[in-house]
Amino acid sequence: MRGAKSATWVAGAIIVAMAATACGGGGGDKGSDDSAGGGFNPNGKFSVEVGEPQNGLVPSNTQESNGGIVVDSLFSQLVDYDPQGKIVMSNAKSVETKDNKTFTVTLKDGWTFHDGTPVTAESYVKAWNWGANSKNNQLNSSWYSDIKGYEDVHPEKGDPKSQEMSGLKVVDDKTFTIELVTPIPYFVYKLGYTAFSPLPESFFKDPTAAGEKPVGNGPYQFVSWDHKKSIVVKRFDAYKGDNKAKNGGVTFKNYTTLEAAYEDLKSGNVDVLRQVAPKDLPVYRDDLGDRAVDQPYSAIQSIVPAFYTKDWKNINPKVLQGLSMAIDRDTITKTVLQGTREPATGFVAKGVLGYQDNVGGDVFKYDPAKAKELIKAGGGVPGNKMSIQYNADGGHKEWVEAVCNSITNATGVKCVGDSKADFDSDLEARTAHEVKSWYRSGWVLDYPVNANFIRDLYGTTSGGNQSGFSNKELDKMINAADTAPTLEDSVKQYQAVEKKMVDLMPAIPLWYYKVNAGYSENVTGVKYAQNGDPILTGVQVKK
């Protein structure tokens, strides 16, 4: 189920990529059935709706779903995950450890990059060292922070003391070792994330140019990128992975609105959607029939205060709890979102290890009287007003307005939407700490463990932490969970961390995502992974 790799920030209101890009199938995924056989063109190409990626197509700098779906078609990692969340070897023959601190990685034979050069142990070690180096300013650099010597290549201040992390050692062309600062029982799961991709030697000659014309080791090979119009990839016939493409290639078509993409789907001008806009939810099942998709996936929608701003820097968590209780999740998901979302009861998405129901208790339940009481007890909302930043191209306008109306009606706090033209603009404002008040945050799993929805979003130094939230006690609990003796113990400790987060409210979870999408009559075999992305390699094009 190519599902655990490229997650992170979700562009759309209704679906979008999975974080865990695992292997090729996806048990339980609902989609068209290609078992009838015949009538397919193995070299046929199809198109998928996307938006413009935030950055060049570099694994260590891709942290959103528009770039993620493309990067994951071009690169494979050491491991993937099966539909039950178990580790499956991909480019690695084995990843062995006796103490959860030192890992020996052995690569499979015969893997090459798209330029024909071999994938070696050096391809991984050099890529990770480059991605971790603070000079290269990569969004995913914190993903390497578990590795010994990270602080030497990525110091908090000043220039790097070294170009290489001491915890990475090349043994031979097919073997390398990873030594962590402290044992982490779920570390092998993290190796399926995009940032842990290998890079060819050609990348380092001109990384910027390589981001425009990437050379990967995945099932598809880059062809072209016409910015804000389309990205084209073709099947890589020398690919050695199990998830070989059943089609000739993919065109990622750029859309500025989901409504336009849906109209193109109905007319056959795009073949696969990742999401349907709220406006079309009432009719898409009737329009598409058995080509309509409605299934859960592991992602969560939240709204987050910009804690770095003057107004929200020292906000009392009681105010945030009160705002949470001012949001009528049940009504909004049933009406505005047409029953395509499930109200959230915690910070961790469903379908991952450690998910627990109803963590927040009453804090996530609509109660206007209690909401006003908590807000007053916490000192009130600054200026009695707030705004929620969102990207206009992702189908968010309707629900943001509904959330704001709910808050205003319940508490009297003035709430308005703050629209950015597209997902790229939205992300840039977040990265630059230019959010005025609040922003909408959609997060999809990068690996199927609850730590991904806690540490990677709310740890003080984590790459996914764009709000400026920081709490020493929570960081201490996270560190303890990371150093637990077993995966089971770590998951349990992270469950305790999640319960503590209800007292701190680093975000207000709204609802769990579903894939509400569809595909054209030109294709079959369309299934969606645990991260909500269509499994591109399994799509078959009709003759």
LINDA-V871531 format. One record per residue. N is the residue number from 1. RES is the residue in three letters. PSI is psi in whole degrees, -180 to 180 (* if undefined). Layout:
BEGIN
n: [N/N]
res: [RES/RES]
psi: [PSI/PSI]
END
This chain:
BEGIN
n: [1/2/3/4/5/6/7/8/9/10/11/12/13/14/15/16/17/18/19/20/21/22/23/24/25/26/27/28/29/30/31/32/33/34/35/36/37/38/39/40/41/42/43/44/45/46/47/48/49/50/51/52/53/54/55/56/57/58/59/60/61/62/63/64/65/66/67/68/69/70/71/72/73/74/75/76/77/78/79/80/81/82/83/84/85/86/87/88/89/90/91/92/93/94/95/96/97/98/99/100/101/102/103/104/105/106/107/108/109/110/111/112/113/114/115/116/117/118/119/120/121/122/123/124/125/126/127/128/129/130/131/132/133/134/135/136/137/138/139/140/141/142/143/144/145/146/147/148/149/150/151/152/153/154/155/156/157/158/159/160/161/162/163/164/165/166/167/168/169/170/171/172/173/174/175/176/177/178/179/180/181/182/183/184/185/186/187/188/189/190/191/192/193/194/195/196/197/198/199/200/201/202/203/204/205/206/207/208/209/210/211/212/213/214/215/216/217/218/219/220/221/222/223/224/225/226/227/228/229/230/231/232/233/234/235/236/237/238/239/240/241/242/243/244/245/246/247/248/249/250/251/252/253/254/255/256/257/258/259/260/261/262/263/264/265/266/267/268/269/270/271/272/273/274/275/276/277/278/279/280/281/282/283/284/285/286/287/288/289/290/291/292/293/294/295/296/297/298/299/300/301/302/303/304/305/306/307/308/309/310/311/312/313/314/315/316/317/318/319/320/321/322/323/324/325/326/327/328/329/330/331/332/333/334/335/336/337/338/339/340/341/342/343/344/345/346/347/348/349/350/351/352/353/354/355/356/357/358/359/360/361/362/363/364/365/366/367/368/369/370/371/372/373/374/375/376/377/378/379/380/381/382/383/384/385/386/387/388/389/390/391/392/393/394/395/396/397/398/399/400/401/402/403/404/405/406/407/408/409/410/411/412/413/414/415/416/417/418/419/420/421/422/423/424/425/426/427/428/429/430/431/432/433/434/435/436/437/438/439/440/441/442/443/444/445/446/447/448/449/450/451/452/453/454/455/456/457/458/459/460/461/462/463/464/465/466/467/468/469/470/471/472/473/474/475/476/477/478/479/480/481/482/483/484/485/486/487/488/489/490/491/492/493/494/495/496/497/498/499/500/501/502/503/504/505/506/507/508/509/510/511/512/513/514/515/516/517/518/519/520/521/522/523/524/525/526/527/528/529/530/531/532/533/534/535/536/537/538/539/540/541/542/543]
res: [MET/ARG/GLY/ALA/LYS/SER/ALA/THR/TRP/VAL/ALA/GLY/ALA/ILE/ILE/VAL/ALA/MET/ALA/ALA/THR/ALA/CYS/GLY/GLY/GLY/GLY/GLY/ASP/LYS/GLY/SER/ASP/ASP/SER/ALA/GLY/GLY/GLY/PHE/ASN/PRO/ASN/GLY/LYS/PHE/SER/VAL/GLU/VAL/GLY/GLU/PRO/GLN/ASN/GLY/LEU/VAL/PRO/SER/ASN/THR/GLN/GLU/SER/ASN/GLY/GLY/ILE/VAL/VAL/ASP/SER/LEU/PHE/SER/GLN/LEU/VAL/ASP/TYR/ASP/PRO/GLN/GLY/LYS/ILE/VAL/MET/SER/ASN/ALA/LYS/SER/VAL/GLU/THR/LYS/ASP/ASN/LYS/THR/PHE/THR/VAL/THR/LEU/LYS/ASP/GLY/TRP/THR/PHE/HIS/ASP/GLY/THR/PRO/VAL/THR/ALA/GLU/SER/TYR/VAL/LYS/ALA/TRP/ASN/TRP/GLY/ALA/ASN/SER/LYS/ASN/ASN/GLN/LEU/ASN/SER/SER/TRP/TYR/SER/ASP/ILE/LYS/GLY/TYR/GLU/ASP/VAL/HIS/PRO/GLU/LYS/GLY/ASP/PRO/LYS/SER/GLN/GLU/MET/SER/GLY/LEU/LYS/VAL/VAL/ASP/ASP/LYS/THR/PHE/THR/ILE/GLU/LEU/VAL/THR/PRO/ILE/PRO/TYR/PHE/VAL/TYR/LYS/LEU/GLY/TYR/THR/ALA/PHE/SER/PRO/LEU/PRO/GLU/SER/PHE/PHE/LYS/ASP/PRO/THR/ALA/ALA/GLY/GLU/LYS/PRO/VAL/GLY/ASN/GLY/PRO/TYR/GLN/PHE/VAL/SER/TRP/ASP/HIS/LYS/LYS/SER/ILE/VAL/VAL/LYS/ARG/PHE/ASP/ALA/TYR/LYS/GLY/ASP/ASN/LYS/ALA/LYS/ASN/GLY/GLY/VAL/THR/PHE/LYS/ASN/TYR/THR/THR/LEU/GLU/ALA/ALA/TYR/GLU/ASP/LEU/LYS/SER/GLY/ASN/VAL/ASP/VAL/LEU/ARG/GLN/VAL/ALA/PRO/LYS/ASP/LEU/PRO/VAL/TYR/ARG/ASP/ASP/LEU/GLY/ASP/ARG/ALA/VAL/ASP/GLN/PRO/TYR/SER/ALA/ILE/GLN/SER/ILE/VAL/PRO/ALA/PHE/TYR/THR/LYS/ASP/TRP/LYS/ASN/ILE/ASN/PRO/LYS/VAL/LEU/GLN/GLY/LEU/SER/MET/ALA/ILE/ASP/ARG/ASP/THR/ILE/THR/LYS/THR/VAL/LEU/GLN/GLY/THR/ARG/GLU/PRO/ALA/THR/GLY/PHE/VAL/ALA/LYS/GLY/VAL/LEU/GLY/TYR/GLN/ASP/ASN/VAL/GLY/GLY/ASP/VAL/PHE/LYS/TYR/ASP/PRO/ALA/LYS/ALA/LYS/GLU/LEU/ILE/LYS/ALA/GLY/GLY/GLY/VAL/PRO/GLY/ASN/LYS/MET/SER/ILE/GLN/TYR/ASN/ALA/ASP/GLY/GLY/HIS/LYS/GLU/TRP/VAL/GLU/ALA/VAL/CYS/ASN/SER/ILE/THR/ASN/ALA/THR/GLY/VAL/LYS/CYS/VAL/GLY/ASP/SER/LYS/ALA/ASP/PHE/ASP/SER/ASP/LEU/GLU/ALA/ARG/THR/ALA/HIS/GLU/VAL/LYS/SER/TRP/TYR/ARG/SER/GLY/TRP/VAL/LEU/ASP/TYR/PRO/VAL/ASN/ALA/ASN/PHE/ILE/ARG/ASP/LEU/TYR/GLY/THR/THR/SER/GLY/GLY/ASN/GLN/SER/GLY/PHE/SER/ASN/LYS/GLU/LEU/ASP/LYS/MET/ILE/ASN/ALA/ALA/ASP/THR/ALA/PRO/THR/LEU/GLU/ASP/SER/VAL/LYS/GLN/TYR/GLN/ALA/VAL/GLU/LYS/LYS/MET/VAL/ASP/LEU/MET/PRO/ALA/ILE/PRO/LEU/TRP/TYR/TYR/LYS/VAL/ASN/ALA/GLY/TYR/SER/GLU/ASN/VAL/THR/GLY/VAL/LYS/TYR/ALA/GLN/ASN/GLY/ASP/PRO/ILE/LEU/THR/GLY/VAL/GLN/VAL/LYS/LYS]
psi: [79/94/-8/31/-56/51/-117/-134/127/128/-41/162/-28/-35/-151/179/159/156/-21/97/92/-150/-177/-9/-85/74/138/-9/132/127/-172/155/121/16/-17/-31/160/156/16/147/107/-18/6/148/154/172/151/141/129/180/177/127/150/-39/-178/161/69/125/-40/-5/16/114/27/165/-29/-44/-32/-42/-33/-48/-39/-19/-22/-24/145/152/-171/-39/165/-167/147/175/-18/4/14/149/136/132/136/-95/-19/140/-36/153/109/143/150/-15/8/15/-41/127/138/120/127/127/153/155/152/-4/137/161/170/-17/5/-9/150/148/117/174/-38/-31/-35/-49/-44/-38/-44/-39/-40/-44/-30/-24/124/-26/-27/-9/51/136/-31/16/-32/-17/-20/2/-16/-20/136/133/1/-40/-20/-31/-16/67/157/-34/152/-176/157/142/-17/160/-5/140/131/-19/-4/124/127/124/-50/-173/-28/4/135/162/151/121/127/163/-46/159/139/113/-17/16/-36/-33/-39/-24/-8/-2/151/-40/-21/24/157/163/143/162/-31/-27/-43/-14/-34/83/-36/-47/-36/-31/-25/-29/72/146/112/-165/18/-170/-18/152/137/139/-54/160/109/100/135/16/-58/157/132/132/156/159/136/103/-22/8/136/-2/168/-24/59/145/137/15/174/-16/178/139/119/105/131/130/143/-14/147/-29/-43/-39/-39/-40/-39/-35/-46/-31/3/17/-7/146/-34/128/149/-16/157/137/152/-36/-32/-4/-39/-20/-11/-30/-41/-39/-43/-18/-129/1/2/141/133/101/151/157/170/82/159/144/133/168/144/133/147/92/-13/-7/159/-42/-36/0/-45/32/140/129/-24/-35/-42/-39/-42/-43/-37/-41/-8/-2/120/80/-42/-50/-43/-43/-32/-32/-71/-41/12/36/14/5/158/125/133/145/9/-173/-13/133/157/157/6/159/128/0/136/139/145/43/-40/-13/-133/-19/-26/10/144/120/88/-41/-47/-35/-49/-38/-45/-43/-42/-42/-29/2/2/162/131/121/4/34/157/160/156/113/140/164/128/-20/5/9/32/-17/-47/-46/-31/-44/-39/-42/-45/-44/-39/-45/-46/-46/-34/-32/-16/-3/127/125/132/158/148/94/133/148/-41/175/-38/-47/-39/-48/-39/-40/-38/-48/-38/4/48/8/132/-35/-79/164/154/139/116/125/130/149/142/-29/149/56/143/-24/-32/-28/0/-70/-46/-8/-33/-2/142/-41/10/145/-29/-8/98/3/-15/9/138/131/119/-39/-42/-42/-39/-41/-38/-44/-39/-41/-37/-28/15/152/-27/164/-43/-44/-41/-45/-43/-40/-36/-29/-37/-37/-44/-40/-37/-32/-25/-32/-26/-31/65/-10/168/102/141/-58/161/144/160/156/115/98/-163/176/165/175/-5/-13/163/178/20/117/160/139/178/-19/4/-11/145/141/96/-40/-23/-7/134/138/129/149/*]
END
